[in-house]
Each structure stands twice: as C-alpha cells, then as structure tokens.
Amino acid sequence: MSHPTESAHPRQSAGEPLPQRCVDCETVTDEPIRVGEVHTAAGVGCDVWACPVCAPRLLQDGEAS
Ligand SMILES: [Zn+2]
C-alpha cells in the first residue's frame, strides 16, 4: 500500500474555477470572478465572469449609481 493521500483526484474540484472569458475585455482568465447572472429566454441562468482587473469596476457599476 502506498500513501493514502495520493489518491487520484481530478483537478476539477469545486474550489478551482475553470478559466472563463471576461465579459468586459474578453480576456480568458484563470481567476474568474463572478460579477452577475444573465437569464436567457429559455429560463436558463448563465454566470457572468470577469477578470480580476474588470471585476471591481463591474461590481461597482451594479451597486452604486
Ligand atoms: Zn476584463
């Protein structure tokens, strides 16, 4: 028996978000930040992602006027 902690865990855990395209500058970022949600006509919700650079501005736009 080898090390029990070395089991084959896939890298796609919940704590590691997959790369997403920034909704603003369209850069693919490894550190996507969820800035909102859109609902399509079909009623399906889609997360909106932004890169760390654009996220603070987008989040501000949504709250303050
Ligand atoms: Zn961006």
N, CA, C, O and the ligand as a Tripos MOL2 file, in Angstrom:
@<TRIPOS>MOLECULE
protein
  261   259    66     0     0
PROTEIN
NO_CHARGES

@<TRIPOS>ATOM
      1 N           0.8380   -1.2060    0.0000 N.3       1 MET1
      2 CA          0.0000    0.0000    0.0000 C.3       1 MET1
      3 C           0.8750    1.2590    0.0000 C.2       1 MET1
      4 O           1.8820    1.3250    0.7050 O.2       1 MET1
      5 N           0.4910    2.2190   -0.7730 N.am      2 SER2
      6 CA          1.2370    3.4630   -0.8180 C.3       2 SER2
      7 C           0.5040    4.5300   -0.0140 C.2       2 SER2
      8 O          -0.3960    4.2270    0.7680 O.2       2 SER2
      9 N           0.8960    5.7640   -0.2150 N.am      3 HIS3
     10 CA          0.3020    6.8620    0.5590 C.3       3 HIS3
     11 C          -1.1850    7.0090    0.2540 C.2       3 HIS3
     12 O          -1.5610    7.1810   -0.9050 O.2       3 HIS3
     13 N          -2.0170    6.9440    1.2560 N.am      4 PRO4
     14 CA         -3.4670    7.0440    1.0410 C.3       4 PRO4
     15 C          -3.8850    8.4400    0.5760 C.2       4 PRO4
     16 O          -4.9400    8.5910   -0.0400 O.2       4 PRO4
     17 N          -3.0910    9.4420    0.8580 N.am      5 THR5
     18 CA         -3.4650   10.8030    0.4520 C.3       5 THR5
     19 C          -3.1870   11.0500   -1.0200 C.2       5 THR5
     20 O          -3.6130   12.0610   -1.5790 O.2       5 THR5
     21 N          -2.4720   10.1240   -1.6490 N.am      6 GLU6
     22 CA         -2.1040   10.3170   -3.0510 C.3       6 GLU6
     23 C          -3.1130    9.6720   -3.9880 C.2       6 GLU6
     24 O          -2.7380    9.1930   -5.0580 O.2       6 GLU6
     25 N          -4.3680    9.6500   -3.6120 N.am      7 SER7
     26 CA         -5.3780    9.0570   -4.4780 C.3       7 SER7
     27 C          -5.5940    9.9320   -5.7080 C.2       7 SER7
     28 O          -5.2550   11.1150   -5.7210 O.2       7 SER7
     29 N          -6.1610    9.3250   -6.7290 N.am      8 ALA8
     30 CA         -6.3120   10.0380   -7.9940 C.3       8 ALA8
     31 C          -7.4920   10.9970   -7.9460 C.2       8 ALA8
     32 O          -8.6170   10.6460   -8.3010 O.2       8 ALA8
     33 N          -7.2140   12.1970   -7.5060 N.am      9 HIS9
     34 CA         -8.2650   13.2100   -7.5080 C.3       9 HIS9
     35 C          -8.1540   14.0390   -8.7810 C.2       9 HIS9
     36 O          -7.0750   14.5300   -9.1120 O.2       9 HIS9
     37 N          -9.2640   14.1950   -9.4920 N.am     10 PRO10
     38 CA         -9.2370   15.0690  -10.6720 C.3      10 PRO10
     39 C          -9.0200   16.5090  -10.2560 C.2      10 PRO10
     40 O          -9.3630   16.9080   -9.1430 O.2      10 PRO10
     41 N          -8.4400   17.2890  -11.1690 N.am     11 ARG11
     42 CA         -8.1330   18.6860  -10.8570 C.3      11 ARG11
     43 C          -9.3880   19.5570  -10.8320 C.2      11 ARG11
     44 O          -9.3560   20.6900  -10.3500 O.2      11 ARG11
     45 N         -10.4810   19.0250  -11.3490 N.am     12 GLN12
     46 CA        -11.6830   19.8540  -11.4330 C.3      12 GLN12
     47 C         -12.4710   19.8210  -10.1330 C.2      12 GLN12
     48 O         -13.6000   19.3320  -10.1120 O.2      12 GLN12
     49 N         -11.9040   20.3250   -9.0610 N.am     13 SER13
     50 CA        -12.6320   20.4070   -7.8110 C.3      13 SER13
     51 C         -13.4310   21.7020   -7.7710 C.2      13 SER13
     52 O         -13.2210   22.6050   -8.5800 O.2      13 SER13
     53 N         -14.3530   21.7750   -6.8120 N.am     14 ALA14
     54 CA        -15.2320   22.9430   -6.7520 C.3      14 ALA14
     55 C         -14.4590   24.1950   -6.3790 C.2      14 ALA14
     56 O         -14.8830   25.3070   -6.6950 O.2      14 ALA14
     57 N         -13.3350   24.0220   -5.7120 N.am     15 GLY15
     58 CA        -12.5880   25.1860   -5.2610 C.3      15 GLY15
     59 C         -11.7490   25.8220   -6.3490 C.2      15 GLY15
     60 O         -11.2140   26.9160   -6.1730 O.2      15 GLY15
     61 N         -11.6330   25.1340   -7.4760 N.am     16 GLU16
     62 CA        -10.8210   25.6800   -8.5540 C.3      16 GLU16
     63 C         -11.6680   25.9820   -9.7690 C.2      16 GLU16
     64 O         -11.9880   25.0680  -10.5300 O.2      16 GLU16
     65 N         -12.0420   27.2230   -9.9760 N.am     17 PRO17
     66 CA        -12.8670   27.5770  -11.1230 C.3      17 PRO17
     67 C         -12.1040   27.3920  -12.4230 C.2      17 PRO17
     68 O         -10.8980   27.6280  -12.4990 O.2      17 PRO17
     69 N         -12.8240   26.9720  -13.4250 N.am     18 LEU18
     70 CA        -12.2120   26.8230  -14.7350 C.3      18 LEU18
     71 C         -11.9930   28.2000  -15.3550 C.2      18 LEU18
     72 O         -12.6810   29.1590  -15.0040 O.2      18 LEU18
     73 N         -11.0550   28.2960  -16.2540 N.am     19 PRO19
     74 CA        -10.8330   29.5800  -16.9350 C.3      19 PRO19
     75 C         -12.1040   30.0700  -17.6040 C.2      19 PRO19
     76 O         -12.8260   29.2960  -18.2320 O.2      19 PRO19
     77 N         -12.3690   31.3400  -17.4680 N.am     20 GLN20
     78 CA        -13.5670   31.9260  -18.0610 C.3      20 GLN20
     79 C         -13.1800   33.1660  -18.8520 C.2      20 GLN20
     80 O         -12.1340   33.7700  -18.6130 O.2      20 GLN20
     81 N         -14.0300   33.5320  -19.7880 N.am     21 ARG21
     82 CA        -13.7660   34.7340  -20.5810 C.3      21 ARG21
     83 C         -14.3950   35.9470  -19.8880 C.2      21 ARG21
     84 O         -15.5700   35.9310  -19.5220 O.2      21 ARG21
     85 N         -13.6060   36.9690  -19.7220 N.am     22 CYS22
     86 CA        -14.0930   38.1990  -19.1040 C.3      22 CYS22
     87 C         -15.1570   38.8260  -20.0060 C.2      22 CYS22
     88 O         -14.9750   38.9620  -21.2160 O.2      22 CYS22
     89 N         -16.2890   39.2090  -19.3690 N.am     23 VAL23
     90 CA        -17.3980   39.7640  -20.1360 C.3      23 VAL23
     91 C         -17.0520   41.1480  -20.6840 C.2      23 VAL23
     92 O         -17.6740   41.6150  -21.6380 O.2      23 VAL23
     93 N         -16.0730   41.7930  -20.0850 N.am     24 ASP24
     94 CA        -15.7650   43.1720  -20.4630 C.3      24 ASP24
     95 C         -14.6390   43.2540  -21.4790 C.2      24 ASP24
     96 O         -14.8310   43.7700  -22.5800 O.2      24 ASP24
     97 N         -13.4660   42.7490  -21.1170 N.am     25 CYS25
     98 CA        -12.3160   42.8850  -22.0180 C.3      25 CYS25
     99 C         -12.0710   41.6110  -22.8240 C.2      25 CYS25
    100 O         -11.1610   41.5540  -23.6510 O.2      25 CYS25
    101 N         -12.8900   40.5950  -22.5740 N.am     26 GLU26
    102 CA        -12.8550   39.3420  -23.3250 C.3      26 GLU26
    103 C         -11.5280   38.6180  -23.2110 C.2      26 GLU26
    104 O         -11.1470   37.8680  -24.1100 O.2      26 GLU26
    105 N         -10.8310   38.8340  -22.1250 N.am     27 THR27
    106 CA         -9.6190   38.0880  -21.8500 C.3      27 THR27
    107 C          -9.9800   36.8180  -21.0960 C.2      27 THR27
    108 O         -10.8030   36.8420  -20.1810 O.2      27 THR27
    109 N          -9.3680   35.7220  -21.4800 N.am     28 VAL28
    110 CA         -9.5870   34.4810  -20.7420 C.3      28 VAL28
    111 C          -8.7000   34.4880  -19.5070 C.2      28 VAL28
    112 O          -7.4780   34.5910  -19.6090 O.2      28 VAL28
    113 N          -9.3160   34.3790  -18.3520 N.am     29 THR29
    114 CA         -8.5790   34.4790  -17.1070 C.3      29 THR29
    115 C          -8.6750   33.1900  -16.3050 C.2      29 THR29
    116 O          -9.7080   32.5190  -16.2960 O.2      29 THR29
    117 N          -7.5860   32.8600  -15.6380 N.am     30 ASP30
    118 CA         -7.5820   31.6850  -14.7740 C.3      30 ASP30
    119 C          -8.2120   31.9810  -13.4200 C.2      30 ASP30
    120 O          -8.4970   31.0720  -12.6400 O.2      30 ASP30
    121 N          -8.4260   33.2750  -13.1540 N.am     31 GLU31
    122 CA         -9.0220   33.6700  -11.8810 C.3      31 GLU31
    123 C         -10.3120   34.4450  -12.1170 C.2      31 GLU31
    124 O         -10.3980   35.6330  -11.8050 O.2      31 GLU31
    125 N         -11.3100   33.7680  -12.6680 N.am     32 PRO32
    126 CA        -12.5580   34.4640  -12.9720 C.3      32 PRO32
    127 C         -13.2910   34.8580  -11.7030 C.2      32 PRO32
    128 O         -13.2900   34.1290  -10.7110 O.2      32 PRO32
    129 N         -13.9170   36.0240  -11.7550 N.am     33 ILE33
    130 CA        -14.7230   36.4990  -10.6420 C.3      33 ILE33
    131 C         -16.1510   36.6630  -11.1430 C.2      33 ILE33
    132 O         -16.3970   37.3150  -12.1570 O.2      33 ILE33
    133 N         -17.0800   36.0650  -10.4200 N.am     34 ARG34
    134 CA        -18.4750   36.0970  -10.8350 C.3      34 ARG34
    135 C         -19.0560   37.4770  -10.5310 C.2      34 ARG34
    136 O         -19.0960   37.9040   -9.3770 O.2      34 ARG34
    137 N         -19.5020   38.1610  -11.5710 N.am     35 VAL35
    138 CA        -19.9830   39.5240  -11.3830 C.3      35 VAL35
    139 C         -21.4820   39.6410  -11.6330 C.2      35 VAL35
    140 O         -22.0580   40.7160  -11.4650 O.2      35 VAL35
    141 N         -22.1040   38.5610  -12.0250 N.am     36 GLY36
    142 CA        -23.5350   38.6610  -12.2660 C.3      36 GLY36
    143 C         -24.0810   37.3970  -12.8850 C.2      36 GLY36
    144 O         -23.4030   36.3740  -12.9850 O.2      36 GLY36
    145 N         -25.3240   37.5020  -13.2940 N.am     37 GLU37
    146 CA        -26.0050   36.3400  -13.8570 C.3      37 GLU37
    147 C         -26.9900   36.8410  -14.9070 C.2      37 GLU37
    148 O         -27.6820   37.8390  -14.7060 O.2      37 GLU37
    149 N         -27.0380   36.1370  -16.0160 N.am     38 VAL38
    150 CA        -27.9950   36.5140  -17.0460 C.3      38 VAL38
    151 C         -28.9890   35.3860  -17.2350 C.2      38 VAL38
    152 O         -28.6530   34.2110  -17.0890 O.2      38 VAL38
    153 N         -30.2140   35.7550  -17.5600 N.am     39 HIS39
    154 CA        -31.2430   34.7500  -17.8060 C.3      39 HIS39
    155 C         -31.6500   34.8230  -19.2690 C.2      39 HIS39
    156 O         -32.0430   35.8750  -19.7740 O.2      39 HIS39
    157 N         -31.5480   33.7070  -19.9210 N.am     40 THR40
    158 CA        -31.9170   33.6680  -21.3280 C.3      40 THR40
    159 C         -33.4180   33.4830  -21.4550 C.2      40 THR40
    160 O         -34.1210   33.2870  -20.4640 O.2      40 THR40
    161 N         -33.8970   33.5490  -22.6830 N.am     41 ALA41
    162 CA        -35.3240   33.3930  -22.9300 C.3      41 ALA41
    163 C         -35.8010   32.0100  -22.5130 C.2      41 ALA41
    164 O         -36.9730   31.8130  -22.1940 O.2      41 ALA41
    165 N         -34.8830   31.0630  -22.5200 N.am     42 ALA42
    166 CA        -35.2510   29.6970  -22.1570 C.3      42 ALA42
    167 C         -35.3190   29.5110  -20.6450 C.2      42 ALA42
    168 O         -35.6710   28.4400  -20.1510 O.2      42 ALA42
    169 N         -34.9780   30.5670  -19.9270 N.am     43 GLY43
    170 CA        -35.0480   30.4990  -18.4860 C.3      43 GLY43
    171 C         -33.8090   29.9020  -17.8430 C.2      43 GLY43
    172 O         -33.7960   29.5980  -16.6500 O.2      43 GLY43
    173 N         -32.7680   29.7380  -18.6510 N.am     44 VAL44
    174 CA        -31.5340   29.1800  -18.1180 C.3      44 VAL44
    175 C         -30.6310   30.3090  -17.6250 C.2      44 VAL44
    176 O         -30.3920   31.2870  -18.3340 O.2      44 VAL44
    177 N         -30.1490   30.1580  -16.4310 N.am     45 GLY45
    178 CA        -29.2640   31.1850  -15.8840 C.3      45 GLY45
    179 C         -27.8280   30.9090  -16.2420 C.2      45 GLY45
    180 O         -27.3470   29.7810  -16.1360 O.2      45 GLY45
    181 N         -27.1440   31.9610  -16.6710 N.am     46 CYS46
    182 CA        -25.7300   31.8320  -17.0090 C.3      46 CYS46
    183 C         -24.9140   32.7860  -16.1420 C.2      46 CYS46
    184 O         -25.2540   33.9590  -15.9920 O.2      46 CYS46
    185 N         -23.8490   32.2670  -15.5840 N.am     47 ASP47
    186 CA        -22.9810   33.1340  -14.7950 C.3      47 ASP47
    187 C         -22.2120   34.0780  -15.7060 C.2      47 ASP47
    188 O         -21.8150   33.7070  -16.8110 O.2      47 ASP47
    189 N         -22.0090   35.2860  -15.2370 N.am     48 VAL48
    190 CA        -21.2040   36.2520  -15.9680 C.3      48 VAL48
    191 C         -19.8850   36.4120  -15.2270 C.2      48 VAL48
    192 O         -19.8520   36.6620  -14.0220 O.2      48 VAL48
    193 N         -18.8050   36.2610  -15.9750 N.am     49 TRP49
    194 CA        -17.4890   36.2800  -15.3520 C.3      49 TRP49
    195 C         -16.6880   37.4910  -15.8140 C.2      49 TRP49
    196 O         -16.8810   38.0160  -16.9110 O.2      49 TRP49
    197 N         -15.7930   37.9080  -14.9470 N.am     50 ALA50
    198 CA        -14.8890   38.9970  -15.3050 C.3      50 ALA50
    199 C         -13.5020   38.6680  -14.7830 C.2      50 ALA50
    200 O         -13.3370   37.8790  -13.8530 O.2      50 ALA50
    201 N         -12.5080   39.2910  -15.4040 N.am     51 CYS51
    202 CA        -11.1500   39.1080  -14.9260 C.3      51 CYS51
    203 C         -10.9430   39.9740  -13.6820 C.2      51 CYS51
    204 O         -11.7360   40.8810  -13.4290 O.2      51 CYS51
    205 N          -9.8970   39.7120  -12.9070 N.am     52 PRO52
    206 CA         -9.6550   40.4810  -11.6810 C.3      52 PRO52
    207 C          -9.5180   41.9770  -11.9320 C.2      52 PRO52
    208 O          -9.7530   42.7760  -11.0260 O.2      52 PRO52
    209 N          -9.1430   42.3690  -13.1390 N.am     53 VAL53
    210 CA         -8.9720   43.7880  -13.4440 C.3      53 VAL53
    211 C         -10.3270   44.4690  -13.6110 C.2      53 VAL53
    212 O         -10.5380   45.5730  -13.1090 O.2      53 VAL53
    213 N         -11.2330   43.8150  -14.3090 N.am     54 CYS54
    214 CA        -12.5140   44.4340  -14.6320 C.3      54 CYS54
    215 C         -13.5600   44.2080  -13.5350 C.2      54 CYS54
    216 O         -14.4970   44.9950  -13.4000 O.2      54 CYS54
    217 N         -13.4050   43.1510  -12.7660 N.am     55 ALA55
    218 CA        -14.4370   42.7700  -11.8040 C.3      55 ALA55
    219 C         -14.8150   43.8810  -10.8280 C.2      55 ALA55
    220 O         -16.0060   44.1370  -10.6500 O.2      55 ALA55
    221 N         -13.8540   44.5530  -10.1850 N.am     56 PRO56
    222 CA        -14.2290   45.5960   -9.2250 C.3      56 PRO56
    223 C         -15.0860   46.6820   -9.8620 C.2      56 PRO56
    224 O         -16.0450   47.1580   -9.2550 O.2      56 PRO56
    225 N         -14.7420   47.0670  -11.0750 N.am     57 ARG57
    226 CA        -15.4960   48.1290  -11.7540 C.3      57 ARG57
    227 C         -16.9070   47.6600  -12.0970 C.2      57 ARG57
    228 O         -17.8760   48.4000  -11.9270 O.2      57 ARG57
    229 N         -17.0120   46.4190  -12.5820 N.am     58 LEU58
    230 CA        -18.3060   45.8930  -12.9580 C.3      58 LEU58
    231 C         -19.1940   45.7170  -11.7310 C.2      58 LEU58
    232 O         -20.3950   45.9810  -11.7890 O.2      58 LEU58
    233 N         -18.6160   45.2770  -10.6370 N.am     59 LEU59
    234 CA        -19.3870   45.0950   -9.4180 C.3      59 LEU59
    235 C         -19.8570   46.4510   -8.8850 C.2      59 LEU59
    236 O         -20.9620   46.5670   -8.3560 O.2      59 LEU59
    237 N         -19.0230   47.4560   -9.0260 N.am     60 GLN60
    238 CA        -19.4010   48.7970   -8.5850 C.3      60 GLN60
    239 C         -20.5490   49.3270   -9.4230 C.2      60 GLN60
    240 O         -21.4970   49.9110   -8.8970 O.2      60 GLN60
    241 N         -20.4590   49.1240  -10.7170 N.am     61 ASP61
    242 CA        -21.4990   49.6190  -11.6110 C.3      61 ASP61
    243 C         -22.8500   49.0650  -11.2450 C.2      61 ASP61
    244 O         -23.8720   49.7370  -11.3850 O.2      61 ASP61
    245 N         -22.8500   47.8250  -10.7690 N.am     62 GLY62
    246 CA        -24.1230   47.1840  -10.4680 C.3      62 GLY62
    247 C         -24.7530   47.6800   -9.1850 C.2      62 GLY62
    248 O         -25.9710   47.6090   -9.0200 O.2      62 GLY62
    249 N         -23.9390   48.1780   -8.2800 N.am     63 GLU63
    250 CA        -24.4830   48.5540   -6.9640 C.3      63 GLU63
    251 C         -24.6760   50.0580   -6.8300 C.2      63 GLU63
    252 O         -25.7830   50.5310   -6.5750 O.2      63 GLU63
    253 N         -23.6040   50.7940   -7.0020 N.am     64 ALA64
    254 CA        -23.7080   52.2340   -6.8300 C.3      64 ALA64
    255 C         -24.1300   52.8980   -8.1280 C.2      64 ALA64
    256 O         -23.9730   52.3210   -9.2050 O.2      64 ALA64
    257 N         -24.6570   54.0910   -8.0330 N.am     65 SER65
    258 CA        -25.0710   54.7950   -9.2300 C.3      65 SER65
    259 C         -24.2970   56.0980   -9.3700 C.2      65 SER65
    260 O         -24.5070   56.8410  -10.3280 O.2      65 SER65
    261 ZN        -11.5490   42.0430  -18.0530 Zn       66 ZN66
@<TRIPOS>BOND
     1     1     2 1
     2     2     3 1
     3     3     4 2
     4     3     5 am
     5     5     6 1
     6     6     7 1
     7     7     8 2
     8     7     9 am
     9     9    10 1
    10    10    11 1
    11    11    12 2
    12    11    13 am
    13    13    14 1
    14    14    15 1
    15    15    16 2
    16    15    17 am
    17    17    18 1
    18    18    19 1
    19    19    20 2
    20    19    21 am
    21    21    22 1
    22    22    23 1
    23    23    24 2
    24    23    25 am
    25    25    26 1
    26    26    27 1
    27    27    28 2
    28    27    29 am
    29    29    30 1
    30    30    31 1
    31    31    32 2
    32    31    33 am
    33    33    34 1
    34    34    35 1
    35    35    36 2
    36    35    37 am
    37    37    38 1
    38    38    39 1
    39    39    40 2
    40    39    41 am
    41    41    42 1
    42    42    43 1
    43    43    44 2
    44    43    45 am
    45    45    46 1
    46    46    47 1
    47    47    48 2
    48    47    49 am
    49    49    50 1
    50    50    51 1
    51    51    52 2
    52    51    53 am
    53    53    54 1
    54    54    55 1
    55    55    56 2
    56    55    57 am
    57    57    58 1
    58    58    59 1
    59    59    60 2
    60    59    61 am
    61    61    62 1
    62    62    63 1
    63    63    64 2
    64    63    65 am
    65    65    66 1
    66    66    67 1
    67    67    68 2
    68    67    69 am
    69    69    70 1
    70    70    71 1
    71    71    72 2
    72    71    73 am
    73    73    74 1
    74    74    75 1
    75    75    76 2
    76    75    77 am
    77    77    78 1
    78    78    79 1
    79    79    80 2
    80    79    81 am
    81    81    82 1
    82    82    83 1
    83    83    84 2
    84    83    85 am
    85    85    86 1
    86    86    87 1
    87    87    88 2
    88    87    89 am
    89    89    90 1
    90    90    91 1
    91    91    92 2
    92    91    93 am
    93    93    94 1
    94    94    95 1
    95    95    96 2
    96    95    97 am
    97    97    98 1
    98    98    99 1
    99    99   100 2
   100    99   101 am
   101   101   102 1
   102   102   103 1
   103   103   104 2
   104   103   105 am
   105   105   106 1
   106   106   107 1
   107   107   108 2
   108   107   109 am
   109   109   110 1
   110   110   111 1
   111   111   112 2
   112   111   113 am
   113   113   114 1
   114   114   115 1
   115   115   116 2
   116   115   117 am
   117   117   118 1
   118   118   119 1
   119   119   120 2
   120   119   121 am
   121   121   122 1
   122   122   123 1
   123   123   124 2
   124   123   125 am
   125   125   126 1
   126   126   127 1
   127   127   128 2
   128   127   129 am
   129   129   130 1
   130   130   131 1
   131   131   132 2
   132   131   133 am
   133   133   134 1
   134   134   135 1
   135   135   136 2
   136   135   137 am
   137   137   138 1
   138   138   139 1
   139   139   140 2
   140   139   141 am
   141   141   142 1
   142   142   143 1
   143   143   144 2
   144   143   145 am
   145   145   146 1
   146   146   147 1
   147   147   148 2
   148   147   149 am
   149   149   150 1
   150   150   151 1
   151   151   152 2
   152   151   153 am
   153   153   154 1
   154   154   155 1
   155   155   156 2
   156   155   157 am
   157   157   158 1
   158   158   159 1
   159   159   160 2
   160   159   161 am
   161   161   162 1
   162   162   163 1
   163   163   164 2
   164   163   165 am
   165   165   166 1
   166   166   167 1
   167   167   168 2
   168   167   169 am
   169   169   170 1
   170   170   171 1
   171   171   172 2
   172   171   173 am
   173   173   174 1
   174   174   175 1
   175   175   176 2
   176   175   177 am
   177   177   178 1
   178   178   179 1
   179   179   180 2
   180   179   181 am
   181   181   182 1
   182   182   183 1
   183   183   184 2
   184   183   185 am
   185   185   186 1
   186   186   187 1
   187   187   188 2
   188   187   189 am
   189   189   190 1
   190   190   191 1
   191   191   192 2
   192   191   193 am
   193   193   194 1
   194   194   195 1
   195   195   196 2
   196   195   197 am
   197   197   198 1
   198   198   199 1
   199   199   200 2
   200   199   201 am
   201   201   202 1
   202   202   203 1
   203   203   204 2
   204   203   205 am
   205   205   206 1
   206   206   207 1
   207   207   208 2
   208   207   209 am
   209   209   210 1
   210   210   211 1
   211   211   212 2
   212   211   213 am
   213   213   214 1
   214   214   215 1
   215   215   216 2
   216   215   217 am
   217   217   218 1
   218   218   219 1
   219   219   220 2
   220   219   221 am
   221   221   222 1
   222   222   223 1
   223   223   224 2
   224   223   225 am
   225   225   226 1
   226   226   227 1
   227   227   228 2
   228   227   229 am
   229   229   230 1
   230   230   231 1
   231   231   232 2
   232   231   233 am
   233   233   234 1
   234   234   235 1
   235   235   236 2
   236   235   237 am
   237   237   238 1
   238   238   239 1
   239   239   240 2
   240   239   241 am
   241   241   242 1
   242   242   243 1
   243   243   244 2
   244   243   245 am
   245   245   246 1
   246   246   247 1
   247   247   248 2
   248   247   249 am
   249   249   250 1
   250   250   251 1
   251   251   252 2
   252   251   253 am
   253   253   254 1
   254   254   255 1
   255   255   256 2
   256   255   257 am
   257   257   258 1
   258   258   259 1
   259   259   260 2
@<TRIPOS>SUBSTRUCTURE
     1 MET1         2 RESIDUE 1 A MET
     2 SER2         6 RESIDUE 1 A SER
     3 HIS3        10 RESIDUE 1 A HIS
     4 PRO4        14 RESIDUE 1 A PRO
     5 THR5        18 RESIDUE 1 A THR
     6 GLU6        22 RESIDUE 1 A GLU
     7 SER7        26 RESIDUE 1 A SER
     8 ALA8        30 RESIDUE 1 A ALA
     9 HIS9        34 RESIDUE 1 A HIS
    10 PRO10       38 RESIDUE 1 A PRO
    11 ARG11       42 RESIDUE 1 A ARG
    12 GLN12       46 RESIDUE 1 A GLN
    13 SER13       50 RESIDUE 1 A SER
    14 ALA14       54 RESIDUE 1 A ALA
    15 GLY15       58 RESIDUE 1 A GLY
    16 GLU16       62 RESIDUE 1 A GLU
    17 PRO17       66 RESIDUE 1 A PRO
    18 LEU18       70 RESIDUE 1 A LEU
    19 PRO19       74 RESIDUE 1 A PRO
    20 GLN20       78 RESIDUE 1 A GLN
    21 ARG21       82 RESIDUE 1 A ARG
    22 CYS22       86 RESIDUE 1 A CYS
    23 VAL23       90 RESIDUE 1 A VAL
    24 ASP24       94 RESIDUE 1 A ASP
    25 CYS25       98 RESIDUE 1 A CYS
    26 GLU26      102 RESIDUE 1 A GLU
    27 THR27      106 RESIDUE 1 A THR
    28 VAL28      110 RESIDUE 1 A VAL
    29 THR29      114 RESIDUE 1 A THR
    30 ASP30      118 RESIDUE 1 A ASP
    31 GLU31      122 RESIDUE 1 A GLU
    32 PRO32      126 RESIDUE 1 A PRO
    33 ILE33      130 RESIDUE 1 A ILE
    34 ARG34      134 RESIDUE 1 A ARG
    35 VAL35      138 RESIDUE 1 A VAL
    36 GLY36      142 RESIDUE 1 A GLY
    37 GLU37      146 RESIDUE 1 A GLU
    38 VAL38      150 RESIDUE 1 A VAL
    39 HIS39      154 RESIDUE 1 A HIS
    40 THR40      158 RESIDUE 1 A THR
    41 ALA41      162 RESIDUE 1 A ALA
    42 ALA42      166 RESIDUE 1 A ALA
    43 GLY43      170 RESIDUE 1 A GLY
    44 VAL44      174 RESIDUE 1 A VAL
    45 GLY45      178 RESIDUE 1 A GLY
    46 CYS46      182 RESIDUE 1 A CYS
    47 ASP47      186 RESIDUE 1 A ASP
    48 VAL48      190 RESIDUE 1 A VAL
    49 TRP49      194 RESIDUE 1 A TRP
    50 ALA50      198 RESIDUE 1 A ALA
    51 CYS51      202 RESIDUE 1 A CYS
    52 PRO52      206 RESIDUE 1 A PRO
    53 VAL53      210 RESIDUE 1 A VAL
    54 CYS54      214 RESIDUE 1 A CYS
    55 ALA55      218 RESIDUE 1 A ALA
    56 PRO56      222 RESIDUE 1 A PRO
    57 ARG57      226 RESIDUE 1 A ARG
    58 LEU58      230 RESIDUE 1 A LEU
    59 LEU59      234 RESIDUE 1 A LEU
    60 GLN60      238 RESIDUE 1 A GLN
    61 ASP61      242 RESIDUE 1 A ASP
    62 GLY62      246 RESIDUE 1 A GLY
    63 GLU63      250 RESIDUE 1 A GLU
    64 ALA64      254 RESIDUE 1 A ALA
    65 SER65      258 RESIDUE 1 A SER
    66 ZN66       261 GROUP 0 **** ****
